[in-house]
Amino acid sequence: MPKTDTGVVAIDVGSAKVAVLIADRTEVDGEPALKIVGVGRAPNRGTLRGHIVHLDATVSALKRATEEAETMAGVEISRAFVGIGGSDLRSANSHGTAYVDCGDRGIARADIDLVLNAARGVPLPPDREILHAIPQEFSVDDHGGIADPHGMLGSRLEAKVHLVMGHAPRTRTLVRCLNRAGVEAREIVFEPLATAEAVLLPDERELGVLLLDIGSGTCGFAFFQHAEVQHSGVLPFGASHFTADLASVLRTSFAGAETLKLRDGCCLVGLVDGDDGLVVPSVAGGSSKTIARGNLAEILQARAEEMFQLIQAELEKAGWADQLRGGLVLSGGGSKLVGLPELAQQVFSCDVRYGVPLGLVSEIEGLTDPTWATAAGLLRYAVASEEARLPIARRRSLGGVRSVMGSLRQMFSDLV
């Protein structure tokens, strides 16, 4: 089986599943597009709340998902863009200043490198590393709001940058799992940033939009305004917590609670017939019981409200709570719980919609489901980076994790 040397590969290592997409670059109506040629998916019992808790189980899931995608595409995967989540990821906004002597030539790539490095120079604990350093805006001689300072004249260059910081040992563990599955990490990408590439519209990102990426074990979020990410994070809540609440309160098995949630679940009491009776699956051959649909909704609504209120508090603390002019976008497999959009609209007082993958060309059914948003976003993220525009065989080996800034530097240099 030949190795893919012109395609792009994305791997989403989630708490419930590993999802793999292989895409070729193509054009639709003269515009660049991604054609999905390989899809793989496997249950993952080695990851909990975004953290790898069983290395062998995670490797097994990776192998099954990649082999399925390889068989469909007829190529062998060697490198991939890989998503990372987990509640131990942290973000912060930083600022850097550099004095440049550009004369009449204008600000050069080296000057931009200098100011971005200054913005990255924040003190970190030994077990922390910067995964992403994303420019939000530049200033030249106190004139702000500049997206790209290359070629401009001035002596004082400043940069505002959004940093995403990961737990270095956990990132290395993820890379080890990938390597044992026969895959090299081209780049490790913070999942909400990847998902945003697939589901957000340019106008939303400009106005001010909040993305909630609800997975099985975590809820990642990212707020965008003026086209750039301004705030991001991860909460240790996800779809599995809704199921665990049902299992605990109703005294049923996790599997039975999951069935009840998927079949009859709604997280807004006002949307259900409260007196309608539902059968609760029995445990270990015991007798079954019934619960009012309204009571089921109350349990789910309590968890959903807690999740939304924690995110609202994060936005208020960061000063963005009243800036959701572009609305809120729900994505991820956990976002499909009935009633979530309506409840989110009540809590955040803004327009709410589902985020589904955009810009994919595929004859494969199901890829427009929110479950595939992160993997699809990783593909779009890859194409947006300068190195991903080259055939994979021509790219240099990363040997680990690379920050977004490397790609951004290349993109700035192309403007010469």
C-alpha positions as CSV (number, residue, x, y, z in Angstrom):
1,M,0.0,0.0,0.0
2,P,1.6,3.4,-1.0
3,K,2.2,6.1,1.5
4,T,0.1,9.2,1.1
5,D,2.4,12.0,-0.1
6,T,-0.1,14.6,-1.3
7,G,-3.0,14.2,1.1
8,V,-3.8,15.5,4.6
9,V,-4.5,13.3,7.6
10,A,-6.4,14.2,10.7
11,I,-6.7,12.2,13.9
12,D,-9.1,13.1,16.7
13,V,-8.2,11.1,19.9
14,G,-11.4,11.5,22.0
15,S,-12.5,10.0,25.2
16,A,-15.2,7.8,23.5
17,K,-13.6,7.3,20.1
18,V,-10.6,7.7,17.7
19,A,-11.7,9.3,14.5
20,V,-9.4,9.5,11.4
21,L,-9.9,11.4,8.1
22,I,-7.8,11.3,5.0
23,A,-8.3,14.0,2.4
24,D,-7.0,15.1,-0.9
25,R,-6.8,18.7,-2.0
26,T,-9.2,19.5,-4.9
27,E,-11.2,22.5,-6.2
28,V,-14.9,23.2,-6.4
29,D,-16.0,26.0,-8.6
30,G,-12.4,27.2,-8.7
31,E,-12.1,27.3,-4.9
32,P,-9.8,25.1,-2.9
33,A,-11.6,22.2,-1.2
34,L,-10.9,18.9,0.6
35,K,-12.2,15.6,-0.7
36,I,-12.5,12.9,1.9
37,V,-11.0,9.7,0.6
38,G,-10.6,7.7,3.8
39,V,-12.6,7.5,7.1
40,G,-11.9,5.5,10.2
41,R,-13.5,5.2,13.6
42,A,-12.9,3.0,16.6
43,P,-14.2,3.0,20.2
44,N,-11.5,4.3,22.6
45,R,-11.5,2.9,26.2
46,G,-8.0,4.2,26.9
47,T,-8.8,7.8,27.3
48,L,-10.8,9.5,30.2
49,R,-11.8,13.1,30.2
50,G,-9.2,13.9,27.6
51,H,-6.4,12.1,29.4
52,I,-4.8,8.9,28.3
53,V,-5.3,6.4,31.2
54,H,-4.5,3.2,29.4
55,L,-1.7,3.4,26.8
56,D,-2.3,0.0,25.1
57,A,-6.0,0.5,24.8
58,T,-5.4,3.9,23.1
59,V,-2.8,2.5,20.8
60,S,-5.2,-0.3,19.8
61,A,-8.0,2.2,19.0
62,L,-5.6,4.3,17.0
63,K,-4.5,1.2,15.0
64,R,-8.1,0.2,14.3
65,A,-9.2,3.6,13.2
66,T,-6.1,4.3,11.0
67,E,-6.3,0.9,9.4
68,E,-9.9,1.4,8.5
69,A,-9.2,4.8,6.9
70,E,-6.1,3.4,5.1
71,T,-8.1,0.6,3.6
72,M,-10.8,2.9,2.3
73,A,-8.3,5.4,0.9
74,G,-5.9,2.8,-0.5
75,V,-2.9,4.6,1.1
76,E,-0.7,4.2,4.2
77,I,-0.7,6.9,6.8
78,S,2.7,8.0,8.1
79,R,2.0,11.5,9.5
80,A,-1.0,13.3,10.8
81,F,-2.4,16.4,12.4
82,V,-3.6,15.4,15.8
83,G,-6.1,17.0,18.2
84,I,-5.5,17.3,22.0
85,G,-8.0,18.3,24.7
86,G,-8.1,17.8,28.4
87,S,-8.9,20.1,31.3
88,D,-5.2,20.6,32.2
89,L,-4.7,22.7,29.1
90,R,-4.4,26.4,29.9
91,S,-4.6,29.6,27.9
92,A,-3.5,33.2,28.4
93,N,-3.1,36.4,26.4
94,S,0.4,37.8,26.3
95,H,2.1,40.9,24.9
96,G,5.5,41.4,23.3
97,T,7.5,44.5,22.3
98,A,10.5,44.8,20.1
99,Y,12.5,47.8,18.9
100,V,13.4,47.4,15.2
101,D,15.8,49.2,13.0
102,C,14.2,48.6,9.6
103,G,15.2,51.8,7.8
104,D,13.4,52.1,4.5
105,R,13.2,48.3,3.9
106,G,10.2,48.0,6.3
107,I,9.5,45.4,9.0
108,A,10.9,42.0,8.1
109,R,10.2,38.5,9.0
110,A,13.0,38.5,11.5
111,D,11.5,41.5,13.3
112,I,8.1,39.7,13.5
113,D,10.0,36.6,14.9
114,L,11.6,38.8,17.5
115,V,8.3,40.3,18.8
116,L,6.5,37.0,18.8
117,N,9.3,35.4,20.8
118,A,9.1,38.2,23.3
119,A,5.3,37.5,23.6
120,R,6.1,33.8,24.2
121,G,8.6,34.6,27.0
122,V,6.2,34.0,29.9
123,P,7.4,32.0,32.9
124,L,6.2,28.4,32.8
125,P,6.5,25.5,35.3
126,P,8.9,22.7,34.2
127,D,6.0,20.4,33.2
128,R,4.4,23.0,30.9
129,E,5.0,23.9,27.3
130,I,3.5,26.3,24.8
131,L,1.5,24.5,22.1
132,H,0.2,27.5,20.3
133,A,1.2,31.2,20.1
134,I,-1.4,32.9,17.9
135,P,-1.0,36.5,17.0
136,Q,-4.2,38.5,17.7
137,E,-3.0,41.9,16.4
138,F,0.2,44.0,16.0
139,S,1.0,47.6,16.7
140,V,3.6,49.7,14.9
141,D,4.6,52.9,16.8
142,D,1.5,52.8,18.9
143,H,-0.8,52.4,15.9
144,G,-2.8,49.2,16.7
145,G,-5.2,46.9,15.0
146,I,-2.7,45.7,12.4
147,A,-3.2,42.1,11.2
148,D,0.2,41.9,9.3
149,P,3.0,44.4,9.9
150,H,5.3,43.0,7.2
151,G,6.8,45.8,5.1
152,M,5.5,48.6,7.3
153,L,7.8,51.4,8.5
154,G,8.3,52.0,12.2
155,S,10.7,51.5,15.1
156,R,8.5,50.0,17.9
157,L,6.7,46.7,17.0
158,E,4.3,45.2,19.5
159,A,2.2,42.0,19.3
160,K,-0.7,40.7,21.3
161,V,-0.7,36.9,21.3
162,H,-3.0,34.1,22.6
163,L,-1.0,31.3,24.2
164,V,-2.3,27.7,24.7
165,M,-0.2,25.8,27.2
166,G,-0.2,22.0,27.6
167,H,1.1,19.5,30.1
168,A,4.3,18.3,28.5
169,P,4.4,14.7,29.8
170,R,0.8,14.2,28.7
171,T,1.6,15.5,25.3
172,R,4.6,13.2,25.0
173,T,2.4,10.3,26.1
174,L,0.0,11.1,23.2
175,V,2.9,11.3,20.8
176,R,4.2,7.9,22.1
177,C,0.8,6.3,21.5
178,L,0.8,7.7,17.9
179,N,4.3,6.4,17.3
180,R,3.4,2.9,18.6
181,A,0.5,3.0,16.2
182,G,2.9,3.8,13.3
183,V,2.0,7.5,13.0
184,E,4.1,10.6,13.4
185,A,2.5,13.7,14.8
186,R,2.9,16.5,12.2
187,E,1.4,18.9,14.7
188,I,-0.5,18.6,18.0
189,V,-3.5,21.0,17.8
190,F,-5.7,22.3,20.6
191,E,-9.1,20.8,19.7
192,P,-11.3,23.9,20.0
193,L,-9.0,25.7,17.6
194,A,-9.3,22.9,15.1
195,T,-13.1,22.6,15.5
196,A,-13.4,26.4,14.9
197,E,-11.8,26.0,11.5
198,A,-14.5,23.6,10.4
199,V,-17.7,25.2,11.9
200,L,-17.3,28.9,12.3
201,L,-18.1,31.5,9.6
202,P,-15.9,34.5,9.0
203,D,-18.6,37.0,10.0
204,E,-19.1,35.2,13.3
205,R,-15.4,35.3,14.1
206,E,-15.3,39.0,13.3
207,L,-18.3,40.0,15.4
208,G,-17.7,37.8,18.4
209,V,-18.6,34.2,18.7
210,L,-18.3,31.5,21.3
211,L,-17.6,27.9,20.2
212,L,-18.5,25.1,22.6
213,D,-17.0,21.7,21.6
214,I,-18.7,19.1,23.7
215,G,-17.0,15.8,23.7
216,S,-17.5,12.7,25.8
217,G,-15.3,13.7,28.7
218,T,-14.7,17.4,28.3
219,C,-16.1,20.6,26.9
220,G,-13.6,22.8,25.1
221,F,-14.5,26.4,24.4
222,A,-13.0,29.3,22.4
223,F,-14.2,32.9,22.0
224,F,-13.3,34.7,18.7
225,Q,-13.5,38.4,17.9
226,H,-11.9,40.5,15.2
227,A,-11.2,37.2,13.4
228,E,-8.8,35.9,16.1
229,V,-9.1,33.8,19.2
230,Q,-9.3,35.9,22.4
231,H,-10.0,33.4,25.1
232,S,-10.1,29.6,25.3
233,G,-10.2,26.7,27.8
234,V,-11.5,23.2,28.7
235,L,-13.9,22.2,31.3
236,P,-13.9,18.6,32.8
237,F,-17.6,18.0,31.8
238,G,-18.9,16.2,28.7
239,A,-21.6,13.9,27.4
240,S,-20.5,11.0,29.7
241,H,-21.3,13.1,32.7
242,F,-24.9,13.5,31.7
243,T,-25.0,9.7,31.4
244,A,-23.3,9.2,34.8
245,D,-25.8,11.6,36.4
246,L,-28.7,9.5,35.1
247,A,-27.1,6.2,36.2
248,S,-26.6,7.6,39.7
249,V,-30.0,9.2,40.2
250,L,-32.0,6.5,38.6
251,R,-29.9,3.6,39.9
252,T,-29.4,2.0,36.6
253,S,-26.3,0.9,34.6
254,F,-24.2,3.3,32.6
255,A,-25.2,1.5,29.4
256,G,-28.9,1.7,30.4
257,A,-28.5,5.4,31.2
258,E,-26.8,6.0,27.9
259,T,-29.6,4.3,26.0
260,L,-32.2,6.4,27.9
261,K,-30.3,9.6,27.2
262,L,-29.9,9.0,23.5
263,R,-33.5,7.7,23.0
264,D,-35.5,10.0,25.3
265,G,-33.1,12.6,26.7
266,C,-33.9,16.4,26.7
267,C,-32.2,19.0,28.8
268,L,-34.9,21.5,28.9
269,V,-38.0,20.7,31.0
270,G,-40.2,23.1,29.0
271,L,-39.8,21.1,25.8
272,V,-41.2,17.8,27.1
273,D,-44.5,16.3,28.2
274,G,-43.6,16.1,31.8
275,D,-46.1,13.3,32.7
276,D,-45.1,10.9,29.9
277,G,-43.7,7.7,31.5
278,L,-40.4,6.2,30.5
279,V,-39.0,2.7,31.3
280,V,-35.7,2.8,33.2
281,P,-33.5,-0.2,32.3
282,S,-33.1,-2.7,35.1
283,V,-29.8,-3.7,36.6
284,A,-28.6,-7.3,37.0
285,G,-32.0,-8.8,36.1
286,G,-33.9,-6.7,38.6
287,S,-37.4,-5.3,38.0
288,S,-37.6,-2.3,35.7
289,K,-39.2,1.0,36.8
290,T,-40.7,4.0,35.2
291,I,-39.8,7.7,35.5
292,A,-41.7,10.8,34.3
293,R,-40.1,12.3,31.2
294,G,-40.1,15.6,33.0
295,N,-37.9,14.2,35.8
296,L,-35.5,12.8,33.3
297,A,-35.2,16.3,31.7
298,E,-34.7,17.9,35.2
299,I,-31.6,15.7,35.8
300,L,-30.1,16.5,32.4
301,Q,-31.0,20.2,32.6
302,A,-29.2,20.5,36.0
303,R,-25.9,19.3,34.5
304,A,-26.3,21.4,31.3
305,E,-27.0,24.5,33.3
306,E,-24.0,23.9,35.5
307,M,-21.7,23.5,32.4
308,F,-23.1,26.6,30.7
309,Q,-22.9,28.7,33.9
310,L,-19.2,27.8,34.4
311,I,-18.4,28.8,30.9
312,Q,-20.4,32.0,31.4
313,A,-18.4,32.7,34.5
314,E,-15.2,32.2,32.5
315,L,-16.3,34.7,29.9
316,E,-17.3,37.2,32.6
317,K,-13.9,36.9,34.3
318,A,-12.2,37.5,31.0
319,G,-14.5,40.4,30.0
320,W,-16.1,38.8,27.0
321,A,-19.6,37.8,28.3
322,D,-21.4,40.7,26.7
323,Q,-19.6,40.4,23.3
324,L,-21.4,37.5,21.7
325,R,-22.7,39.5,18.8
326,G,-22.0,36.6,16.5
327,G,-23.8,34.1,18.7
328,L,-22.8,30.7,20.1
329,V,-22.0,27.6,18.1
330,L,-22.5,24.1,19.6
331,S,-20.4,21.3,18.2
332,G,-19.0,17.9,19.1
333,G,-20.9,14.6,19.7
334,G,-22.2,15.8,23.1
335,S,-23.9,18.8,21.5
336,K,-26.7,16.7,20.0
337,L,-28.6,16.3,23.3
338,V,-32.1,17.7,22.6
339,G,-32.7,21.0,24.2
340,L,-29.1,22.2,24.4
341,P,-29.5,25.0,21.9
342,E,-32.6,26.4,23.6
343,L,-31.1,26.2,27.0
344,A,-27.9,27.9,25.8
345,Q,-29.9,30.7,24.3
346,Q,-31.5,31.3,27.7
347,V,-28.2,31.3,29.6
348,F,-26.1,33.3,27.2
349,S,-28.9,35.6,25.7
350,C,-27.6,35.2,22.1
351,D,-28.3,33.3,18.9
352,V,-27.3,29.6,19.1
353,R,-26.8,27.2,16.2
354,Y,-25.2,23.8,15.6
355,G,-21.8,23.7,14.1
356,V,-21.3,21.1,11.4
357,P,-18.2,20.6,9.3
358,L,-18.0,22.9,6.3
359,G,-16.0,22.8,3.1
360,L,-15.7,19.0,2.7
361,V,-16.3,17.1,-0.5
362,S,-17.4,13.6,0.2
363,E,-19.8,10.9,-0.9
364,I,-19.5,9.3,2.5
365,E,-22.6,9.7,4.6
366,G,-22.5,11.1,8.1
367,L,-19.5,13.4,7.9
368,T,-21.7,16.5,8.3
369,D,-22.5,15.3,11.8
370,P,-21.0,17.5,14.7
371,T,-19.2,14.3,15.9
372,W,-16.7,14.8,13.0
373,A,-16.2,18.5,13.5
374,T,-12.8,18.3,15.2
375,A,-11.3,15.8,12.7
376,A,-12.7,18.0,9.8
377,G,-11.3,21.1,11.5
378,L,-7.8,19.5,11.8
379,L,-7.9,19.0,8.0
380,R,-8.7,22.6,7.4
381,Y,-6.2,23.7,10.0
382,A,-3.5,21.7,8.2
383,V,-4.2,23.2,4.8
384,A,-4.2,26.7,6.3
385,S,-0.6,26.2,7.6
386,E,2.2,26.8,5.1
387,E,3.9,23.4,5.5
388,A,0.6,21.5,4.8
389,R,0.5,23.1,1.3
390,L,3.5,21.0,0.4
391,P,3.4,17.3,-0.4
392,I,3.8,15.4,2.9
393,A,6.9,13.6,1.6
394,R,8.7,17.0,1.2
395,R,8.0,18.2,4.7
396,R,10.7,18.0,7.3
397,S,10.2,15.7,10.3
398,L,8.9,17.5,13.4
399,G,10.2,15.0,15.9
400,G,7.5,16.1,18.3
401,V,5.3,19.1,18.9
402,R,5.5,22.3,16.8
403,S,3.8,25.5,17.6
404,V,1.5,27.4,15.3
405,M,4.0,30.2,15.2
406,G,6.3,28.3,12.9
407,S,3.6,28.2,10.2
408,L,2.7,31.8,10.8
409,R,6.3,32.9,10.3
410,Q,6.4,31.1,7.0
411,M,3.2,32.7,5.9
412,F,4.6,36.1,6.8
413,S,7.8,35.4,4.9
414,D,5.7,34.6,1.7
415,L,4.5,38.2,1.7
416,V,7.9,39.4,0.7
